[in-house]
């Protein structure tokens, strides 16, 4: 299956799943880590948006 035409977020999700599976990360560990990853990237996005507003 080619992902070339899929949106970037779908390609990233597939890559992340493959990485986690190849490294045999337990499902419960992945699920426990995801809220931390989400919070971190939400903070990064807010900071980027704040920087964009400040530079205008």
mmCIF entry with sequence, helices, sheets and N, C-alpha, C, O atoms, coordinates in Angstrom:
data_MODEL
# 
_entry.id   MODEL 
# 
_entity.id                         1 
_entity.type                       polymer 
_entity.pdbx_number_of_molecules   1 
# 
_entity_poly.entity_id                      1 
_entity_poly.type                           'polypeptide(L)' 
_entity_poly.nstd_linkage                   no 
_entity_poly.nstd_monomer                   no 
_entity_poly.pdbx_seq_one_letter_code       
;(UNK)(UNK)(UNK)(UNK)(UNK)(UNK)(UNK)(UNK)(UNK)(UNK)(UNK)(UNK)(UNK)(UNK)(UNK)(UNK)
(UNK)(UNK)(UNK)(UNK)(UNK)(UNK)(UNK)(UNK)(UNK)(UNK)(UNK)(UNK)(UNK)(UNK)(UNK)(UNK)
(UNK)(UNK)(UNK)(UNK)(UNK)(UNK)(UNK)(UNK)(UNK)(UNK)(UNK)(UNK)(UNK)(UNK)(UNK)(UNK)
(UNK)(UNK)(UNK)(UNK)(UNK)(UNK)(UNK)(UNK)
;
_entity_poly.pdbx_seq_one_letter_code_can   XXXXXXXXXXXXXXXXXXXXXXXXXXXXXXXXXXXXXXXXXXXXXXXXXXXXXXXX 
_entity_poly.pdbx_strand_id                 A 
# 
loop_
_entity_poly_seq.entity_id 
_entity_poly_seq.num 
_entity_poly_seq.mon_id 
_entity_poly_seq.hetero 
1 1  UNK n 
1 2  UNK n 
1 3  UNK n 
1 4  UNK n 
1 5  UNK n 
1 6  UNK n 
1 7  UNK n 
1 8  UNK n 
1 9  UNK n 
1 10 UNK n 
1 11 UNK n 
1 12 UNK n 
1 13 UNK n 
1 14 UNK n 
1 15 UNK n 
1 16 UNK n 
1 17 UNK n 
1 18 UNK n 
1 19 UNK n 
1 20 UNK n 
1 21 UNK n 
1 22 UNK n 
1 23 UNK n 
1 24 UNK n 
1 25 UNK n 
1 26 UNK n 
1 27 UNK n 
1 28 UNK n 
1 29 UNK n 
1 30 UNK n 
1 31 UNK n 
1 32 UNK n 
1 33 UNK n 
1 34 UNK n 
1 35 UNK n 
1 36 UNK n 
1 37 UNK n 
1 38 UNK n 
1 39 UNK n 
1 40 UNK n 
1 41 UNK n 
1 42 UNK n 
1 43 UNK n 
1 44 UNK n 
1 45 UNK n 
1 46 UNK n 
1 47 UNK n 
1 48 UNK n 
1 49 UNK n 
1 50 UNK n 
1 51 UNK n 
1 52 UNK n 
1 53 UNK n 
1 54 UNK n 
1 55 UNK n 
1 56 UNK n 
# 
_struct_asym.id          A 
_struct_asym.entity_id   1 
# 
loop_
_struct_conf.conf_type_id 
_struct_conf.id 
_struct_conf.pdbx_PDB_helix_id 
_struct_conf.beg_label_comp_id 
_struct_conf.beg_label_asym_id 
_struct_conf.beg_label_seq_id 
_struct_conf.pdbx_beg_PDB_ins_code 
_struct_conf.end_label_comp_id 
_struct_conf.end_label_asym_id 
_struct_conf.end_label_seq_id 
_struct_conf.pdbx_end_PDB_ins_code 
_struct_conf.beg_auth_comp_id 
_struct_conf.beg_auth_asym_id 
_struct_conf.beg_auth_seq_id 
_struct_conf.end_auth_comp_id 
_struct_conf.end_auth_asym_id 
_struct_conf.end_auth_seq_id 
_struct_conf.pdbx_PDB_helix_class 
_struct_conf.details 
_struct_conf.pdbx_PDB_helix_length 
HELX_P HELX_P1 AA1 UNK A 8  ? UNK A 22 ? UNK A 8  UNK A 22 1 ? 15 
HELX_P HELX_P2 AA2 UNK A 27 ? UNK A 54 ? UNK A 27 UNK A 54 1 ? 28 
# 
_struct_conf_type.id          HELX_P 
_struct_conf_type.criteria    ? 
_struct_conf_type.reference   ? 
# 
loop_
_atom_site.group_PDB 
_atom_site.id 
_atom_site.type_symbol 
_atom_site.label_atom_id 
_atom_site.label_alt_id 
_atom_site.label_comp_id 
_atom_site.label_asym_id 
_atom_site.label_entity_id 
_atom_site.label_seq_id 
_atom_site.pdbx_PDB_ins_code 
_atom_site.Cartn_x 
_atom_site.Cartn_y 
_atom_site.Cartn_z 
_atom_site.occupancy 
_atom_site.B_iso_or_equiv 
_atom_site.pdbx_formal_charge 
_atom_site.auth_seq_id 
_atom_site.auth_comp_id 
_atom_site.auth_asym_id 
_atom_site.auth_atom_id 
_atom_site.pdbx_PDB_model_num 
ATOM 1   N N  . UNK A 1 1  ? 0.845  -1.180 0.000  1.00 0.00 ? 1  UNK A N  1 
ATOM 2   C CA . UNK A 1 1  ? 0.000  0.000  0.000  1.00 0.00 ? 1  UNK A CA 1 
ATOM 3   C C  . UNK A 1 1  ? 0.890  1.243  0.000  1.00 0.00 ? 1  UNK A C  1 
ATOM 4   O O  . UNK A 1 1  ? 1.765  1.394  0.852  1.00 0.00 ? 1  UNK A O  1 
ATOM 5   N N  . UNK A 1 2  ? 0.655  2.120  -0.958 1.00 0.00 ? 2  UNK A N  1 
ATOM 6   C CA . UNK A 1 2  ? 1.434  3.343  -1.059 1.00 0.00 ? 2  UNK A CA 1 
ATOM 7   C C  . UNK A 1 2  ? 0.736  4.469  -0.296 1.00 0.00 ? 2  UNK A C  1 
ATOM 8   O O  . UNK A 1 2  ? -0.470 4.683  -0.424 1.00 0.00 ? 2  UNK A O  1 
ATOM 9   N N  . UNK A 1 3  ? 1.520  5.165  0.484  1.00 0.00 ? 3  UNK A N  1 
ATOM 10  C CA . UNK A 1 3  ? 0.969  6.274  1.272  1.00 0.00 ? 3  UNK A CA 1 
ATOM 11  C C  . UNK A 1 3  ? 1.289  7.629  0.657  1.00 0.00 ? 3  UNK A C  1 
ATOM 12  O O  . UNK A 1 3  ? 0.988  8.669  1.244  1.00 0.00 ? 3  UNK A O  1 
ATOM 13  N N  . UNK A 1 4  ? 1.897  7.619  -0.525 1.00 0.00 ? 4  UNK A N  1 
ATOM 14  C CA . UNK A 1 4  ? 2.348  8.866  -1.141 1.00 0.00 ? 4  UNK A CA 1 
ATOM 15  C C  . UNK A 1 4  ? 1.244  9.902  -1.293 1.00 0.00 ? 4  UNK A C  1 
ATOM 16  O O  . UNK A 1 4  ? 1.499  11.103 -1.198 1.00 0.00 ? 4  UNK A O  1 
ATOM 17  N N  . UNK A 1 5  ? 0.040  9.449  -1.525 1.00 0.00 ? 5  UNK A N  1 
ATOM 18  C CA . UNK A 1 5  ? -1.062 10.393 -1.749 1.00 0.00 ? 5  UNK A CA 1 
ATOM 19  C C  . UNK A 1 5  ? -1.855 10.691 -0.487 1.00 0.00 ? 5  UNK A C  1 
ATOM 20  O O  . UNK A 1 5  ? -2.799 11.480 -0.511 1.00 0.00 ? 5  UNK A O  1 
ATOM 21  N N  . UNK A 1 6  ? -1.475 10.066 0.599  1.00 0.00 ? 6  UNK A N  1 
ATOM 22  C CA . UNK A 1 6  ? -2.173 10.292 1.867  1.00 0.00 ? 6  UNK A CA 1 
ATOM 23  C C  . UNK A 1 6  ? -1.695 11.599 2.501  1.00 0.00 ? 6  UNK A C  1 
ATOM 24  O O  . UNK A 1 6  ? -0.573 12.035 2.245  1.00 0.00 ? 6  UNK A O  1 
ATOM 25  N N  . UNK A 1 7  ? -2.538 12.225 3.328  1.00 0.00 ? 7  UNK A N  1 
ATOM 26  C CA . UNK A 1 7  ? -2.125 13.448 4.028  1.00 0.00 ? 7  UNK A CA 1 
ATOM 27  C C  . UNK A 1 7  ? -0.931 13.173 4.945  1.00 0.00 ? 7  UNK A C  1 
ATOM 28  O O  . UNK A 1 7  ? -0.700 12.037 5.361  1.00 0.00 ? 7  UNK A O  1 
ATOM 29  N N  . UNK A 1 8  ? -0.196 14.209 5.243  1.00 0.00 ? 8  UNK A N  1 
ATOM 30  C CA . UNK A 1 8  ? 1.017  14.083 6.062  1.00 0.00 ? 8  UNK A CA 1 
ATOM 31  C C  . UNK A 1 8  ? 0.723  13.444 7.414  1.00 0.00 ? 8  UNK A C  1 
ATOM 32  O O  . UNK A 1 8  ? 1.529  12.654 7.905  1.00 0.00 ? 8  UNK A O  1 
ATOM 33  N N  . UNK A 1 9  ? -0.416 13.769 8.026  1.00 0.00 ? 9  UNK A N  1 
ATOM 34  C CA . UNK A 1 9  ? -0.704 13.212 9.351  1.00 0.00 ? 9  UNK A CA 1 
ATOM 35  C C  . UNK A 1 9  ? -0.951 11.703 9.288  1.00 0.00 ? 9  UNK A C  1 
ATOM 36  O O  . UNK A 1 9  ? -0.645 10.989 10.243 1.00 0.00 ? 9  UNK A O  1 
ATOM 37  N N  . UNK A 1 10 ? -1.496 11.217 8.187  1.00 0.00 ? 10 UNK A N  1 
ATOM 38  C CA . UNK A 1 10 ? -1.695 9.772  8.028  1.00 0.00 ? 10 UNK A CA 1 
ATOM 39  C C  . UNK A 1 10 ? -0.343 9.089  7.838  1.00 0.00 ? 10 UNK A C  1 
ATOM 40  O O  . UNK A 1 10 ? -0.087 8.041  8.431  1.00 0.00 ? 10 UNK A O  1 
ATOM 41  N N  . UNK A 1 11 ? 0.517  9.676  7.019  1.00 0.00 ? 11 UNK A N  1 
ATOM 42  C CA . UNK A 1 11 ? 1.857  9.128  6.815  1.00 0.00 ? 11 UNK A CA 1 
ATOM 43  C C  . UNK A 1 11 ? 2.621  9.069  8.128  1.00 0.00 ? 11 UNK A C  1 
ATOM 44  O O  . UNK A 1 11 ? 3.287  8.076  8.421  1.00 0.00 ? 11 UNK A O  1 
ATOM 45  N N  . UNK A 1 12 ? 2.527  10.129 8.914  1.00 0.00 ? 12 UNK A N  1 
ATOM 46  C CA . UNK A 1 12 ? 3.208  10.162 10.205 1.00 0.00 ? 12 UNK A CA 1 
ATOM 47  C C  . UNK A 1 12 ? 2.662  9.093  11.141 1.00 0.00 ? 12 UNK A C  1 
ATOM 48  O O  . UNK A 1 12 ? 3.432  8.409  11.816 1.00 0.00 ? 12 UNK A O  1 
ATOM 49  N N  . UNK A 1 13 ? 1.353  8.943  11.188 1.00 0.00 ? 13 UNK A N  1 
ATOM 50  C CA . UNK A 1 13 ? 0.748  7.931  12.060 1.00 0.00 ? 13 UNK A CA 1 
ATOM 51  C C  . UNK A 1 13 ? 1.241  6.535  11.696 1.00 0.00 ? 13 UNK A C  1 
ATOM 52  O O  . UNK A 1 13 ? 1.575  5.743  12.577 1.00 0.00 ? 13 UNK A O  1 
ATOM 53  N N  . UNK A 1 14 ? 1.286  6.237  10.421 1.00 0.00 ? 14 UNK A N  1 
ATOM 54  C CA . UNK A 1 14 ? 1.759  4.923  9.977  1.00 0.00 ? 14 UNK A CA 1 
ATOM 55  C C  . UNK A 1 14 ? 3.222  4.731  10.367 1.00 0.00 ? 14 UNK A C  1 
ATOM 56  O O  . UNK A 1 14 ? 3.604  3.662  10.843 1.00 0.00 ? 14 UNK A O  1 
ATOM 57  N N  . UNK A 1 15 ? 4.038  5.761  10.167 1.00 0.00 ? 15 UNK A N  1 
ATOM 58  C CA . UNK A 1 15 ? 5.457  5.674  10.544 1.00 0.00 ? 15 UNK A CA 1 
ATOM 59  C C  . UNK A 1 15 ? 5.626  5.455  12.044 1.00 0.00 ? 15 UNK A C  1 
ATOM 60  O O  . UNK A 1 15 ? 6.448  4.642  12.466 1.00 0.00 ? 15 UNK A O  1 
ATOM 61  N N  . UNK A 1 16 ? 4.853  6.175  12.846 1.00 0.00 ? 16 UNK A N  1 
ATOM 62  C CA . UNK A 1 16 ? 4.953  6.029  14.301 1.00 0.00 ? 16 UNK A CA 1 
ATOM 63  C C  . UNK A 1 16 ? 4.520  4.638  14.754 1.00 0.00 ? 16 UNK A C  1 
ATOM 64  O O  . UNK A 1 16 ? 5.158  4.029  15.612 1.00 0.00 ? 16 UNK A O  1 
ATOM 65  N N  . UNK A 1 17 ? 3.438  4.146  14.174 1.00 0.00 ? 17 UNK A N  1 
ATOM 66  C CA . UNK A 1 17 ? 2.978  2.798  14.518 1.00 0.00 ? 17 UNK A CA 1 
ATOM 67  C C  . UNK A 1 17 ? 4.047  1.773  14.171 1.00 0.00 ? 17 UNK A C  1 
ATOM 68  O O  . UNK A 1 17 ? 4.334  0.875  14.963 1.00 0.00 ? 17 UNK A O  1 
ATOM 69  N N  . UNK A 1 18 ? 4.629  1.907  13.000 1.00 0.00 ? 18 UNK A N  1 
ATOM 70  C CA . UNK A 1 18 ? 5.680  0.976  12.583 1.00 0.00 ? 18 UNK A CA 1 
ATOM 71  C C  . UNK A 1 18 ? 6.870  1.040  13.538 1.00 0.00 ? 18 UNK A C  1 
ATOM 72  O O  . UNK A 1 18 ? 7.402  0.002  13.931 1.00 0.00 ? 18 UNK A O  1 
ATOM 73  N N  . UNK A 1 19 ? 7.287  2.233  13.911 1.00 0.00 ? 19 UNK A N  1 
ATOM 74  C CA . UNK A 1 19 ? 8.409  2.406  14.835 1.00 0.00 ? 19 UNK A CA 1 
ATOM 75  C C  . UNK A 1 19 ? 8.121  1.746  16.179 1.00 0.00 ? 19 UNK A C  1 
ATOM 76  O O  . UNK A 1 19 ? 8.971  1.043  16.725 1.00 0.00 ? 19 UNK A O  1 
ATOM 77  N N  . UNK A 1 20 ? 6.941  1.971  16.701 1.00 0.00 ? 20 UNK A N  1 
ATOM 78  C CA . UNK A 1 20 ? 6.570  1.384  17.989 1.00 0.00 ? 20 UNK A CA 1 
ATOM 79  C C  . UNK A 1 20 ? 6.498  -0.136 17.913 1.00 0.00 ? 20 UNK A C  1 
ATOM 80  O O  . UNK A 1 20 ? 6.946  -0.830 18.826 1.00 0.00 ? 20 UNK A O  1 
ATOM 81  N N  . UNK A 1 21 ? 5.938  -0.648 16.829 1.00 0.00 ? 21 UNK A N  1 
ATOM 82  C CA . UNK A 1 21 ? 5.837  -2.102 16.678 1.00 0.00 ? 21 UNK A CA 1 
ATOM 83  C C  . UNK A 1 21 ? 7.208  -2.744 16.504 1.00 0.00 ? 21 UNK A C  1 
ATOM 84  O O  . UNK A 1 21 ? 7.488  -3.787 17.094 1.00 0.00 ? 21 UNK A O  1 
ATOM 85  N N  . UNK A 1 22 ? 8.070  -2.116 15.687 1.00 0.00 ? 22 UNK A N  1 
ATOM 86  C CA . UNK A 1 22 ? 9.412  -2.664 15.467 1.00 0.00 ? 22 UNK A CA 1 
ATOM 87  C C  . UNK A 1 22 ? 10.222 -2.699 16.757 1.00 0.00 ? 22 UNK A C  1 
ATOM 88  O O  . UNK A 1 22 ? 11.057 -3.584 16.948 1.00 0.00 ? 22 UNK A O  1 
ATOM 89  N N  . UNK A 1 23 ? 9.975  -1.741 17.635 1.00 0.00 ? 23 UNK A N  1 
ATOM 90  C CA . UNK A 1 23 ? 10.694 -1.685 18.907 1.00 0.00 ? 23 UNK A CA 1 
ATOM 91  C C  . UNK A 1 23 ? 9.958  -2.416 20.026 1.00 0.00 ? 23 UNK A C  1 
ATOM 92  O O  . UNK A 1 23 ? 10.357 -2.367 21.190 1.00 0.00 ? 23 UNK A O  1 
ATOM 93  N N  . UNK A 1 24 ? 8.881  -3.094 19.650 1.00 0.00 ? 24 UNK A N  1 
ATOM 94  C CA . UNK A 1 24 ? 8.112  -3.926 20.583 1.00 0.00 ? 24 UNK A CA 1 
ATOM 95  C C  . UNK A 1 24 ? 7.697  -3.175 21.853 1.00 0.00 ? 24 UNK A C  1 
ATOM 96  O O  . UNK A 1 24 ? 7.798  -3.691 22.966 1.00 0.00 ? 24 UNK A O  1 
ATOM 97  N N  . UNK A 1 25 ? 7.228  -1.941 21.648 1.00 0.00 ? 25 UNK A N  1 
ATOM 98  C CA . UNK A 1 25 ? 6.739  -1.142 22.768 1.00 0.00 ? 25 UNK A CA 1 
ATOM 99  C C  . UNK A 1 25 ? 5.341  -1.652 23.117 1.00 0.00 ? 25 UNK A C  1 
ATOM 100 O O  . UNK A 1 25 ? 4.476  -1.763 22.247 1.00 0.00 ? 25 UNK A O  1 
ATOM 101 N N  . UNK A 1 26 ? 5.133  -1.957 24.378 1.00 0.00 ? 26 UNK A N  1 
ATOM 102 C CA . UNK A 1 26 ? 3.851  -2.502 24.830 1.00 0.00 ? 26 UNK A CA 1 
ATOM 103 C C  . UNK A 1 26 ? 2.726  -1.490 24.620 1.00 0.00 ? 26 UNK A C  1 
ATOM 104 O O  . UNK A 1 26 ? 2.919  -0.284 24.770 1.00 0.00 ? 26 UNK A O  1 
ATOM 105 N N  . UNK A 1 27 ? 1.560  -2.003 24.272 1.00 0.00 ? 27 UNK A N  1 
ATOM 106 C CA . UNK A 1 27 ? 0.407  -1.148 24.005 1.00 0.00 ? 27 UNK A CA 1 
ATOM 107 C C  . UNK A 1 27 ? 0.064  -0.263 25.199 1.00 0.00 ? 27 UNK A C  1 
ATOM 108 O O  . UNK A 1 27 ? -0.277 0.907  25.020 1.00 0.00 ? 27 UNK A O  1 
ATOM 109 N N  . UNK A 1 28 ? 0.148  -0.803 26.409 1.00 0.00 ? 28 UNK A N  1 
ATOM 110 C CA . UNK A 1 28 ? -0.186 0.015  27.582 1.00 0.00 ? 28 UNK A CA 1 
ATOM 111 C C  . UNK A 1 28 ? 0.821  1.140  27.778 1.00 0.00 ? 28 UNK A C  1 
ATOM 112 O O  . UNK A 1 28 ? 0.462  2.213  28.261 1.00 0.00 ? 28 UNK A O  1 
ATOM 113 N N  . UNK A 1 29 ? 2.066  0.907  27.412 1.00 0.00 ? 29 UNK A N  1 
ATOM 114 C CA . UNK A 1 29 ? 3.088  1.956  27.499 1.00 0.00 ? 29 UNK A CA 1 
ATOM 115 C C  . UNK A 1 29 ? 2.817  3.047  26.472 1.00 0.00 ? 29 UNK A C  1 
ATOM 116 O O  . UNK A 1 29 ? 2.919  4.235  26.780 1.00 0.00 ? 29 UNK A O  1 
ATOM 117 N N  . UNK A 1 30 ? 2.475  2.650  25.265 1.00 0.00 ? 30 UNK A N  1 
ATOM 118 C CA . UNK A 1 30 ? 2.156  3.618  24.208 1.00 0.00 ? 30 UNK A CA 1 
ATOM 119 C C  . UNK A 1 30 ? 0.969  4.472  24.624 1.00 0.00 ? 30 UNK A C  1 
ATOM 120 O O  . UNK A 1 30 ? 1.005  5.697  24.505 1.00 0.00 ? 30 UNK A O  1 
ATOM 121 N N  . UNK A 1 31 ? -0.077 3.827  25.110 1.00 0.00 ? 31 UNK A N  1 
ATOM 122 C CA . UNK A 1 31 ? -1.283 4.567  25.490 1.00 0.00 ? 31 UNK A CA 1 
ATOM 123 C C  . UNK A 1 31 ? -1.040 5.491  26.674 1.00 0.00 ? 31 UNK A C  1 
ATOM 124 O O  . UNK A 1 31 ? -1.662 6.549  26.764 1.00 0.00 ? 31 UNK A O  1 
ATOM 125 N N  . UNK A 1 32 ? -0.156 5.115  27.578 1.00 0.00 ? 32 UNK A N  1 
ATOM 126 C CA . UNK A 1 32 ? 0.183  5.984  28.711 1.00 0.00 ? 32 UNK A CA 1 
ATOM 127 C C  . UNK A 1 32 ? 1.015  7.177  28.253 1.00 0.00 ? 32 UNK A C  1 
ATOM 128 O O  . UNK A 1 32 ? 0.917  8.260  28.829 1.00 0.00 ? 32 UNK A O  1 
ATOM 129 N N  . UNK A 1 33 ? 1.829  6.985  27.225 1.00 0.00 ? 33 UNK A N  1 
ATOM 130 C CA . UNK A 1 33 ? 2.701  8.055  26.736 1.00 0.00 ? 33 UNK A CA 1 
ATOM 131 C C  . UNK A 1 33 ? 1.966  9.054  25.848 1.00 0.00 ? 33 UNK A C  1 
ATOM 132 O O  . UNK A 1 33 ? 2.336  10.228 25.807 1.00 0.00 ? 33 UNK A O  1 
ATOM 133 N N  . UNK A 1 34 ? 0.949  8.616  25.149 1.00 0.00 ? 34 UNK A N  1 
ATOM 134 C CA . UNK A 1 34 ? 0.271  9.491  24.191 1.00 0.00 ? 34 UNK A CA 1 
ATOM 135 C C  . UNK A 1 34 ? -0.271 10.786 24.789 1.00 0.00 ? 34 UNK A C  1 
ATOM 136 O O  . UNK A 1 34 ? -0.097 11.833 24.164 1.00 0.00 ? 34 UNK A O  1 
ATOM 137 N N  . UNK A 1 35 ? -0.918 10.788 25.956 1.00 0.00 ? 35 UNK A N  1 
ATOM 138 C CA . UNK A 1 35 ? -1.377 12.068 26.516 1.00 0.00 ? 35 UNK A CA 1 
ATOM 139 C C  . UNK A 1 35 ? -0.227 13.046 26.779 1.00 0.00 ? 35 UNK A C  1 
ATOM 140 O O  . UNK A 1 35 ? -0.399 14.257 26.643 1.00 0.00 ? 35 UNK A O  1 
ATOM 141 N N  . UNK A 1 36 ? 0.932  12.527 27.150 1.00 0.00 ? 36 UNK A N  1 
ATOM 142 C CA . UNK A 1 36 ? 2.094  13.392 27.369 1.00 0.00 ? 36 UNK A CA 1 
ATOM 143 C C  . UNK A 1 36 ? 2.577  13.997 26.059 1.00 0.00 ? 36 UNK A C  1 
ATOM 144 O O  . UNK A 1 36 ? 2.920  15.178 25.999 1.00 0.00 ? 36 UNK A O  1 
ATOM 145 N N  . UNK A 1 37 ? 2.602  13.187 25.018 1.00 0.00 ? 37 UNK A N  1 
ATOM 146 C CA . UNK A 1 37 ? 3.020  13.665 23.698 1.00 0.00 ? 37 UNK A CA 1 
ATOM 147 C C  . UNK A 1 37 ? 2.032  14.705 23.185 1.00 0.00 ? 37 UNK A C  1 
ATOM 148 O O  . UNK A 1 37 ? 2.433  15.744 22.661 1.00 0.00 ? 37 UNK A O  1 
ATOM 149 N N  . UNK A 1 38 ? 0.749  14.426 23.337 1.00 0.00 ? 38 UNK A N  1 
ATOM 150 C CA . UNK A 1 38 ? -0.282 15.367 22.894 1.00 0.00 ? 38 UNK A CA 1 
ATOM 151 C C  . UNK A 1 38 ? -0.145 16.697 23.625 1.00 0.00 ? 38 UNK A C  1 
ATOM 152 O O  . UNK A 1 38 ? -0.181 17.753 22.994 1.00 0.00 ? 38 UNK A O  1 
ATOM 153 N N  . UNK A 1 39 ? 0.010  16.660 24.929 1.00 0.00 ? 39 UNK A N  1 
ATOM 154 C CA . UNK A 1 39 ? 0.148  17.897 25.715 1.00 0.00 ? 39 UNK A CA 1 
ATOM 155 C C  . UNK A 1 39 ? 1.376  18.681 25.282 1.00 0.00 ? 39 UNK A C  1 
ATOM 156 O O  . UNK A 1 39 ? 1.320  19.904 25.157 1.00 0.00 ? 39 UNK A O  1 
ATOM 157 N N  . UNK A 1 40 ? 2.478  17.989 25.054 1.00 0.00 ? 40 UNK A N  1 
ATOM 158 C CA . UNK A 1 40 ? 3.711  18.658 24.638 1.00 0.00 ? 40 UNK A CA 1 
ATOM 159 C C  . UNK A 1 40 ? 3.522  19.368 23.302 1.00 0.00 ? 40 UNK A C  1 
ATOM 160 O O  . UNK A 1 40 ? 3.927  20.519 23.143 1.00 0.00 ? 40 UNK A O  1 
ATOM 161 N N  . UNK A 1 41 ? 2.912  18.686 22.352 1.00 0.00 ? 41 UNK A N  1 
ATOM 162 C CA . UNK A 1 41 ? 2.734  19.294 21.035 1.00 0.00 ? 41 UNK A CA 1 
ATOM 163 C C  . UNK A 1 41 ? 1.654  20.369 21.034 1.00 0.00 ? 41 UNK A C  1 
ATOM 164 O O  . UNK A 1 41 ? 1.727  21.301 20.233 1.00 0.00 ? 41 UNK A O  1 
ATOM 165 N N  . UNK A 1 42 ? 0.662  20.267 21.901 1.00 0.00 ? 42 UNK A N  1 
ATOM 166 C CA . UNK A 1 42 ? -0.306 21.354 22.041 1.00 0.00 ? 42 UNK A CA 1 
ATOM 167 C C  . UNK A 1 42 ? 0.388  22.604 22.573 1.00 0.00 ? 42 UNK A C  1 
ATOM 168 O O  . UNK A 1 42 ? 0.112  23.711 22.111 1.00 0.00 ? 42 UNK A O  1 
ATOM 169 N N  . UNK A 1 43 ? 1.290  22.434 23.545 1.00 0.00 ? 43 UNK A N  1 
ATOM 170 C CA . UNK A 1 43 ? 2.053  23.564 24.075 1.00 0.00 ? 43 UNK A CA 1 
ATOM 171 C C  . UNK A 1 43 ? 2.942  24.174 23.002 1.00 0.00 ? 43 UNK A C  1 
ATOM 172 O O  . UNK A 1 43 ? 3.041  25.396 22.898 1.00 0.00 ? 43 UNK A O  1 
ATOM 173 N N  . UNK A 1 44 ? 3.589  23.331 22.204 1.00 0.00 ? 44 UNK A N  1 
ATOM 174 C CA . UNK A 1 44 ? 4.438  23.835 21.118 1.00 0.00 ? 44 UNK A CA 1 
ATOM 175 C C  . UNK A 1 44 ? 3.612  24.619 20.108 1.00 0.00 ? 44 UNK A C  1 
ATOM 176 O O  . UNK A 1 44 ? 4.039  25.676 19.643 1.00 0.00 ? 44 UNK A O  1 
ATOM 177 N N  . UNK A 1 45 ? 2.446  24.114 19.770 1.00 0.00 ? 45 UNK A N  1 
ATOM 178 C CA . UNK A 1 45 ? 1.586  24.797 18.813 1.00 0.00 ? 45 UNK A CA 1 
ATOM 179 C C  . UNK A 1 45 ? 1.138  26.147 19.357 1.00 0.00 ? 45 UNK A C  1 
ATOM 180 O O  . UNK A 1 45 ? 1.148  27.144 18.634 1.00 0.00 ? 45 UNK A O  1 
ATOM 181 N N  . UNK A 1 46 ? 0.744  26.185 20.632 1.00 0.00 ? 46 UNK A N  1 
ATOM 182 C CA . UNK A 1 46 ? 0.343  27.463 21.245 1.00 0.00 ? 46 UNK A CA 1 
ATOM 183 C C  . UNK A 1 46 ? 1.505  28.455 21.240 1.00 0.00 ? 46 UNK A C  1 
ATOM 184 O O  . UNK A 1 46 ? 1.311  29.639 20.964 1.00 0.00 ? 46 UNK A O  1 
ATOM 185 N N  . UNK A 1 47 ? 2.701  27.979 21.542 1.00 0.00 ? 47 UNK A N  1 
ATOM 186 C CA . UNK A 1 47 ? 3.872  28.854 21.548 1.00 0.00 ? 47 UNK A CA 1 
ATOM 187 C C  . UNK A 1 47 ? 4.151  29.389 20.146 1.00 0.00 ? 47 UNK A C  1 
ATOM 188 O O  . UNK A 1 47 ? 4.457  30.569 19.976 1.00 0.00 ? 47 UNK A O  1 
ATOM 189 N N  . UNK A 1 48 ? 4.044  28.520 19.146 1.00 0.00 ? 48 UNK A N  1 
ATOM 190 C CA . UNK A 1 48 ? 4.257  28.960 17.766 1.00 0.00 ? 48 UNK A CA 1 
ATOM 191 C C  . UNK A 1 48 ? 3.223  29.996 17.363 1.00 0.00 ? 48 UNK A C  1 
ATOM 192 O O  . UNK A 1 48 ? 3.556  30.995 16.726 1.00 0.00 ? 48 UNK A O  1 
ATOM 193 N N  . UNK A 1 49 ? 1.972  29.764 17.730 1.00 0.00 ? 49 UNK A N  1 
ATOM 194 C CA . UNK A 1 49 ? 0.909  30.705 17.390 1.00 0.00 ? 49 UNK A CA 1 
ATOM 195 C C  . UNK A 1 49 ? 1.112  32.028 18.117 1.00 0.00 ? 49 UNK A C  1 
ATOM 196 O O  . UNK A 1 49 ? 0.831  33.090 17.561 1.00 0.00 ? 49 UNK A O  1 
ATOM 197 N N  . UNK A 1 50 ? 1.593  31.974 19.342 1.00 0.00 ? 50 UNK A N  1 
ATOM 198 C CA . UNK A 1 50 ? 1.894  33.192 20.089 1.00 0.00 ? 50 UNK A CA 1 
ATOM 199 C C  . UNK A 1 50 ? 3.031  33.965 19.455 1.00 0.00 ? 50 UNK A C  1 
ATOM 200 O O  . UNK A 1 50 ? 2.993  35.194 19.389 1.00 0.00 ? 50 UNK A O  1 
ATOM 201 N N  . UNK A 1 51 ? 4.044  33.249 18.987 1.00 0.00 ? 51 UNK A N  1 
ATOM 202 C CA . UNK A 1 51 ? 5.171  33.896 18.318 1.00 0.00 ? 51 UNK A CA 1 
ATOM 203 C C  . UNK A 1 51 ? 4.741  34.545 17.015 1.00 0.00 ? 51 UNK A C  1 
ATOM 204 O O  . UNK A 1 51 ? 5.234  35.617 16.662 1.00 0.00 ? 51 UNK A O  1 
ATOM 205 N N  . UNK A 1 52 ? 3.821  33.903 16.292 1.00 0.00 ? 52 UNK A N  1 
ATOM 206 C CA . UNK A 1 52 ? 3.323  34.476 15.042 1.00 0.00 ? 52 UNK A CA 1 
ATOM 207 C C  . UNK A 1 52 ? 2.560  35.763 15.314 1.00 0.00 ? 52 UNK A C  1 
ATOM 208 O O  . UNK A 1 52 ? 2.699  36.734 14.571 1.00 0.00 ? 52 UNK A O  1 
ATOM 209 N N  . UNK A 1 53 ? 1.752  35.782 16.374 1.00 0.00 ? 53 UNK A N  1 
ATOM 210 C CA . UNK A 1 53 ? 0.987  36.987 16.709 1.00 0.00 ? 53 UNK A CA 1 
ATOM 211 C C  . UNK A 1 53 ? 1.914  38.119 17.132 1.00 0.00 ? 53 UNK A C  1 
ATOM 212 O O  . UNK A 1 53 ? 1.677  39.280 16.801 1.00 0.00 ? 53 UNK A O  1 
ATOM 213 N N  . UNK A 1 54 ? 2.966  37.780 17.862 1.00 0.00 ? 54 UNK A N  1 
ATOM 214 C CA . UNK A 1 54 ? 3.889  38.801 18.347 1.00 0.00 ? 54 UNK A CA 1 
ATOM 215 C C  . UNK A 1 54 ? 4.738  39.388 17.235 1.00 0.00 ? 54 UNK A C  1 
ATOM 216 O O  . UNK A 1 54 ? 5.217  40.516 17.357 1.00 0.00 ? 54 UNK A O  1 
ATOM 217 N N  . UNK A 1 55 ? 4.937  38.646 16.150 1.00 0.00 ? 55 UNK A N  1 
ATOM 218 C CA . UNK A 1 55 ? 5.785  39.139 15.071 1.00 0.00 ? 55 UNK A CA 1 
ATOM 219 C C  . UNK A 1 55 ? 4.998  39.928 14.037 1.00 0.00 ? 55 UNK A C  1 
ATOM 220 O O  . UNK A 1 55 ? 5.584  40.474 13.102 1.00 0.00 ? 55 UNK A O  1 
ATOM 221 N N  . UNK A 1 56 ? 3.685  39.997 14.187 1.00 0.00 ? 56 UNK A N  1 
ATOM 222 C CA . UNK A 1 56 ? 2.860  40.726 13.207 1.00 0.00 ? 56 UNK A CA 1 
ATOM 223 C C  . UNK A 1 56 ? 2.699  42.162 13.583 1.00 0.00 ? 56 UNK A C  1 
ATOM 224 O O  . UNK A 1 56 ? 2.036  42.916 12.870 1.00 0.00 ? 56 UNK A O  1 
# 
